[in-house]
Amino acid sequence: MDCSIESLAIVDITIENYLDTFKALALEDKAVFTLSNIYGAYIGAVFLKCC
């Protein structure tokens, strides 16, 4: 991913694939928190770079 607006589509697809793959598994709160922080930080960096 290259911090472009277009790369956000990759993030979206990645999250959708993750949810489809692991939908039946119950994730621990720590795992959800960590994934949210990782993807949230990337999305925030993209918006800061592009604005």
The first five atom37 places (N, CA, C, CB, O) and aatype in JSON, in Angstrom:
{
  "aatype": [12, 3, 4, 15, 9, 6, 15, 10, 0, 9, 19, 3, 9, 16, 9, 6, 2, 18, 10, 3, 16, 13, 11, 0, 10, 0, 10, 6, 3, 11, 0, 19, 13, 16, 10, 15, 2, 9, 18, 7, 0, 18, 9, 7, 0, 19, 13, 10, 11, 4, 4],
  "atom_mask": [
    [1, 1, 1, 1, 1],
    [1, 1, 1, 1, 1],
    [1, 1, 1, 1, 1],
    [1, 1, 1, 1, 1],
    [1, 1, 1, 1, 1],
    [1, 1, 1, 1, 1],
    [1, 1, 1, 1, 1],
    [1, 1, 1, 1, 1],
    [1, 1, 1, 1, 1],
    [1, 1, 1, 1, 1],
    [1, 1, 1, 1, 1],
    [1, 1, 1, 1, 1],
    [1, 1, 1, 1, 1],
    [1, 1, 1, 1, 1],
    [1, 1, 1, 1, 1],
    [1, 1, 1, 1, 1],
    [1, 1, 1, 1, 1],
    [1, 1, 1, 1, 1],
    [1, 1, 1, 1, 1],
    [1, 1, 1, 1, 1],
    [1, 1, 1, 1, 1],
    [1, 1, 1, 1, 1],
    [1, 1, 1, 1, 1],
    [1, 1, 1, 1, 1],
    [1, 1, 1, 1, 1],
    [1, 1, 1, 1, 1],
    [1, 1, 1, 1, 1],
    [1, 1, 1, 1, 1],
    [1, 1, 1, 1, 1],
    [1, 1, 1, 1, 1],
    [1, 1, 1, 1, 1],
    [1, 1, 1, 1, 1],
    [1, 1, 1, 1, 1],
    [1, 1, 1, 1, 1],
    [1, 1, 1, 1, 1],
    [1, 1, 1, 1, 1],
    [1, 1, 1, 1, 1],
    [1, 1, 1, 1, 1],
    [1, 1, 1, 1, 1],
    [1, 1, 1, 0, 1],
    [1, 1, 1, 1, 1],
    [1, 1, 1, 1, 1],
    [1, 1, 1, 1, 1],
    [1, 1, 1, 0, 1],
    [1, 1, 1, 1, 1],
    [1, 1, 1, 1, 1],
    [1, 1, 1, 1, 1],
    [1, 1, 1, 1, 1],
    [1, 1, 1, 1, 1],
    [1, 1, 1, 1, 1],
    [1, 1, 1, 1, 1]
  ],
  "atom_positions": [
    [[0.85, -1.17, 0.0], [0.0, 0.0, 0.0], [0.9, 1.23, 0.0], [-0.97, 0.0, 1.22], [1.96, 1.26, 0.63]],
    [[0.44, 2.24, -0.72], [1.3, 3.39, -0.97], [0.77, 4.71, -0.41], [1.5, 3.53, -2.43], [1.19, 5.77, -0.85]],
    [[-0.13, 4.65, 0.53], [-0.72, 5.84, 1.15], [-1.49, 6.7, 0.15], [0.36, 6.67, 1.81], [-1.56, 7.92, 0.32]],
    [[-2.05, 6.09, -0.88], [-2.87, 6.83, -1.83], [-4.35, 6.58, -1.5], [-2.55, 6.41, -3.3], [-4.7, 5.61, -0.84]],
    [[-5.19, 7.49, -1.99], [-6.63, 7.31, -1.81], [-7.06, 5.98, -2.41], [-7.42, 8.48, -2.45], [-7.92, 5.28, -1.87]],
    [[-6.46, 5.63, -3.55], [-6.8, 4.38, -4.22], [-6.49, 3.16, -3.35], [-6.06, 4.28, -5.54], [-7.16, 2.14, -3.46]],
    [[-5.48, 3.26, -2.5], [-5.11, 2.12, -1.66], [-6.16, 1.82, -0.6], [-3.77, 2.39, -0.99], [-6.16, 0.73, -0.02]],
    [[-7.05, 2.77, -0.35], [-8.12, 2.52, 0.62], [-9.05, 1.41, 0.14], [-8.91, 3.8, 0.89], [-9.67, 0.72, 0.95]],
    [[-9.14, 1.25, -1.17], [-9.94, 0.14, -1.71], [-9.32, -1.19, -1.31], [-10.04, 0.24, -3.25], [-10.04, -2.16, -1.04]],
    [[-7.99, -1.25, -1.26], [-7.3, -2.47, -0.83], [-7.6, -2.75, 0.64], [-5.76, -2.34, -1.06], [-7.83, -3.9, 1.02]],
    [[-7.6, -1.71, 1.44], [-7.93, -1.87, 2.86], [-9.36, -2.4, 3.0], [-7.78, -0.52, 3.62], [-9.61, -3.32, 3.78]],
    [[-10.27, -1.84, 2.24], [-11.66, -2.28, 2.28], [-11.8, -3.75, 1.9], [-12.52, -1.42, 1.36], [-12.48, -4.51, 2.58]],
    [[-11.15, -4.14, 0.82], [-11.2, -5.54, 0.36], [-10.57, -6.46, 1.4], [-10.47, -5.69, -0.99], [-11.09, -7.54, 1.67]],
    [[-9.46, -6.03, 1.99], [-8.77, -6.83, 2.99], [-9.67, -7.08, 4.2], [-7.47, -6.15, 3.43], [-9.76, -8.2, 4.7]],
    [[-10.33, -6.03, 4.66], [-11.22, -6.17, 5.82], [-12.41, -7.07, 5.47], [-11.71, -4.79, 6.29], [-12.79, -7.92, 6.27]],
    [[-12.98, -6.87, 4.28], [-14.1, -7.73, 3.86], [-13.69, -9.2, 3.78], [-14.65, -7.27, 2.5], [-14.41, -10.08, 4.24]],
    [[-12.51, -9.46, 3.2], [-12.02, -10.84, 3.11], [-11.77, -11.42, 4.49], [-10.74, -10.89, 2.27], [-12.08, -12.59, 4.74]],
    [[-11.22, -10.62, 5.37], [-10.96, -11.07, 6.73], [-12.27, -11.44, 7.42], [-10.22, -9.98, 7.54], [-12.37, -12.49, 8.06]],
    [[-13.27, -10.58, 7.27], [-14.57, -10.86, 7.9], [-15.21, -12.11, 7.32], [-15.51, -9.67, 7.73], [-15.78, -12.92, 8.05]],
    [[-15.12, -12.27, 6.0], [-15.69, -13.46, 5.37], [-14.99, -14.73, 5.84], [-15.6, -13.35, 3.84], [-15.63, -15.76, 6.07]],
    [[-13.68, -14.65, 5.99], [-12.89, -15.82, 6.37], [-13.08, -16.19, 7.83], [-11.43, -15.56, 6.08], [-13.2, -17.37, 8.17]],
    [[-13.11, -15.2, 8.7], [-13.12, -15.46, 10.13], [-14.44, -15.09, 10.81], [-12.01, -14.7, 10.79], [-14.49, -14.89, 12.02]],
    [[-15.5, -15.0, 10.02], [-16.8, -14.6, 10.55], [-17.27, -15.49, 11.7], [-17.84, -14.62, 9.43], [-17.83, -15.0, 12.68]],
    [[-17.05, -16.77, 11.56], [-17.54, -17.71, 12.57], [-16.69, -17.71, 13.85], [-17.56, -19.11, 11.99], [-17.14, -18.19, 14.89]],
    [[-15.49, -17.17, 13.78], [-14.62, -17.15, 14.95], [-14.88, -15.9, 15.78], [-13.14, -17.21, 14.53], [-15.06, -14.81, 15.25]],
    [[-14.89, -16.07, 17.06], [-15.03, -14.93, 17.96], [-13.63, -14.4, 18.28], [-15.79, -15.32, 19.27], [-12.82, -15.09, 18.89]],
    [[-13.37, -13.19, 17.86], [-12.07, -12.6, 18.13], [-12.04, -12.02, 19.54], [-11.73, -11.52, 17.1], [-13.05, -11.53, 20.04]],
    [[-10.89, -12.08, 20.14], [-10.73, -11.46, 21.45], [-10.75, -9.94, 21.28], [-9.41, -11.93, 22.13], [-10.41, -9.42, 20.21]],
    [[-11.14, -9.25, 22.33], [-11.19, -7.8, 22.28], [-9.85, -7.2, 21.89], [-11.64, -7.24, 23.61], [-9.79, -6.21, 21.17]],
    [[-8.76, -7.8, 22.38], [-7.43, -7.28, 22.07], [-7.13, -7.38, 20.58], [-6.36, -8.03, 22.86], [-6.52, -6.47, 20.01]],
    [[-7.56, -8.46, 19.95], [-7.32, -8.64, 18.52], [-8.1, -7.61, 17.72], [-7.7, -10.06, 18.08], [-7.57, -7.01, 16.78]],
    [[-9.35, -7.4, 18.07], [-10.18, -6.41, 17.38], [-9.59, -5.02, 17.58], [-11.64, -6.46, 17.88], [-9.51, -4.23, 16.64]],
    [[-9.17, -4.71, 18.79], [-8.57, -3.42, 19.1], [-7.31, -3.2, 18.28], [-8.25, -3.32, 20.6], [-7.12, -2.12, 17.72]],
    [[-6.46, -4.21, 18.2], [-5.21, -4.1, 17.45], [-5.47, -3.89, 15.97], [-4.35, -5.34, 17.67], [-4.88, -3.01, 15.35]],
    [[-6.34, -4.7, 15.39], [-6.66, -4.55, 13.96], [-7.29, -3.19, 13.67], [-7.61, -5.67, 13.51], [-6.98, -2.57, 12.66]],
    [[-8.15, -2.73, 14.54], [-8.78, -1.42, 14.36], [-7.74, -0.31, 14.39], [-9.83, -1.18, 15.45], [-7.8, 0.62, 13.59]],
    [[-6.8, -0.42, 15.29], [-5.74, 0.6, 15.38], [-4.85, 0.59, 14.15], [-4.9, 0.37, 16.62], [-4.49, 1.65, 13.64]],
    [[-4.49, -0.59, 13.67], [-3.61, -0.69, 12.5], [-4.28, -0.07, 11.28], [-3.24, -2.16, 12.21], [-3.72, 0.81, 10.63]],
    [[-5.49, -0.53, 10.97], [-6.17, -0.02, 9.78], [-6.6, 1.44, 9.97], [-7.4, -0.88, 9.46], [-6.55, 2.22, 9.02]],
    [[-7.0, 1.8, 11.16], [-7.38, 3.19, 11.43], [-6.2, 4.14, 11.28], [0.0, 0.0, 0.0], [-6.36, 5.24, 10.75]],
    [[-5.04, 3.73, 11.74], [-3.84, 4.56, 11.61], [-3.48, 4.75, 10.14], [-2.66, 3.94, 12.37], [-3.12, 5.85, 9.72]],
    [[-3.58, 3.68, 9.36], [-3.26, 3.78, 7.93], [-4.26, 4.71, 7.23], [-3.29, 2.38, 7.27], [-3.86, 5.58, 6.45]],
    [[-5.54, 4.52, 7.5], [-6.56, 5.36, 6.86], [-6.35, 6.83, 7.26], [-7.98, 4.89, 7.26], [-6.47, 7.72, 6.42]],
    [[-6.06, 7.07, 8.53], [-5.78, 8.43, 8.98], [-4.57, 9.03, 8.28], [0.0, 0.0, 0.0], [-4.59, 10.21, 7.91]],
    [[-3.52, 8.24, 8.1], [-2.32, 8.73, 7.41], [-2.62, 9.09, 5.97], [-1.2, 7.67, 7.47], [-2.11, 10.08, 5.44]],
    [[-3.46, 8.29, 5.32], [-3.84, 8.59, 3.93], [-4.59, 9.92, 3.87], [-4.72, 7.45, 3.34], [-4.29, 10.75, 3.01]],
    [[-5.53, 10.12, 4.76], [-6.29, 11.37, 4.75], [-5.4, 12.57, 5.08], [-7.45, 11.3, 5.74], [-5.56, 13.63, 4.47]],
    [[-4.48, 12.42, 6.01], [-3.57, 13.53, 6.31], [-2.69, 13.86, 5.12], [-2.71, 13.18, 7.53], [-2.42, 15.03, 4.85]],
    [[-2.23, 12.85, 4.42], [-1.36, 13.06, 3.27], [-2.11, 13.74, 2.12], [-0.76, 11.73, 2.8], [-1.55, 14.58, 1.42]],
    [[-3.36, 13.36, 1.94], [-4.12, 13.83, 0.77], [-4.87, 15.14, 1.01], [-5.11, 12.78, 0.37], [-5.34, 15.76, 0.06]],
    [[-4.98, 15.56, 2.23], [-5.77, 16.78, 2.51], [-4.92, 18.0, 2.61], [-6.55, 16.63, 3.78], [-5.43, 19.09, 2.84]]
  ]
}
